[in-house]
Amino acid sequence: MLEIIGETIFYVVLNFIGGSVRWIFGTIWQTIFNTPKHSYKEYIYGPDKPNHYDSAHGCINIVIAIGLIIVLVVIFT
């Protein structure tokens, strides 16, 4: 039972870290190029109106979070 809870907490934390990084860069990019902006909730949970190609947001968030953690470890060690 503790493994399931630990994995869920790990997934949620990485999802929020990766989603936050995507939101920061996405907001800057969309402001510079004057394109429609997405809400923070859409970066974390996926788009409000999903289509076939928008189902991997959680996986992308986790990959970005792991990449960020690796970069921070390399920088600070």
Contacts in CASP RR format, 6 or more apart in sequence:
PFRMAT RR
TARGET T0000
AUTHOR 0000-0000-0000
METHOD contacts of the structure
MODEL  1
MLEIIGETIFYVVLNFIGGSVRWIFGTIWQTIFNTPKHSYKEYIYGPDKP
NHYDSAHGCINIVIAIGLIIVLVVIFT
11 62 0 8 1.000
13 65 0 8 1.000
14 61 0 8 1.000
14 62 0 8 1.000
14 65 0 8 1.000
14 66 0 8 1.000
15 44 0 8 1.000
15 58 0 8 1.000
15 61 0 8 1.000
15 62 0 8 1.000
15 65 0 8 1.000
16 44 0 8 1.000
16 61 0 8 1.000
17 61 0 8 1.000
17 64 0 8 1.000
17 65 0 8 1.000
17 68 0 8 1.000
17 69 0 8 1.000
18 60 0 8 1.000
18 61 0 8 1.000
18 62 0 8 1.000
18 64 0 8 1.000
18 65 0 8 1.000
18 68 0 8 1.000
19 43 0 8 1.000
19 44 0 8 1.000
19 61 0 8 1.000
19 64 0 8 1.000
19 65 0 8 1.000
20 40 0 8 1.000
20 43 0 8 1.000
21 64 0 8 1.000
21 65 0 8 1.000
21 68 0 8 1.000
22 43 0 8 1.000
22 60 0 8 1.000
22 61 0 8 1.000
22 64 0 8 1.000
23 38 0 8 1.000
23 40 0 8 1.000
23 43 0 8 1.000
23 44 0 8 1.000
26 38 0 8 1.000
26 43 0 8 1.000
27 37 0 8 1.000
29 35 0 8 1.000
30 36 0 8 1.000
30 37 0 8 1.000
30 38 0 8 1.000
31 37 0 8 1.000
38 47 0 8 1.000
42 48 0 8 1.000
43 57 0 8 1.000
43 61 0 8 1.000
44 57 0 8 1.000
44 61 0 8 1.000
45 57 0 8 1.000
46 54 0 8 1.000
46 57 0 8 1.000
46 58 0 8 1.000
47 54 0 8 1.000
47 57 0 8 1.000
END
